Amino acid sequence: MKHSNISLDEYLLLLREKGFKFEEDVIGFIYFGKQYTKASDQTIKAAIEITLKTQKHFDGSFYMSLLETFQNKNIESMKQAYTYVQQLGLLPA
């Protein structure tokens, strides 16, 4: 399913429907990361998804590290994010 056309709020609701029930502190941290890095919704959604796939749960420090890396590497799309983490060996190609 493509997530590129939905907002971060809608994406979080979609994850909730799939069984990922984030506590309010996690949601607050997700939005803190967005403000801190000034990342786009696309980048935030990629960081959340990759965090969940690699860590099997939401790990705030891993998420923040991804966001900062994506910003430093000028990664702005889900495709760029996945290509980058595959090159690092975090996810299979």
Buried (B, 14 or more C-beta within 10 A) or exposed (E): EEBEEBEBEEBBEBBEEEEBEBEEEBBEBBBEBBEEBEBBBBBBBBBBBBBBEEEEEBBBEBBBEBBBBBBEEEBBBBEBBBBBBEEEEBBEE
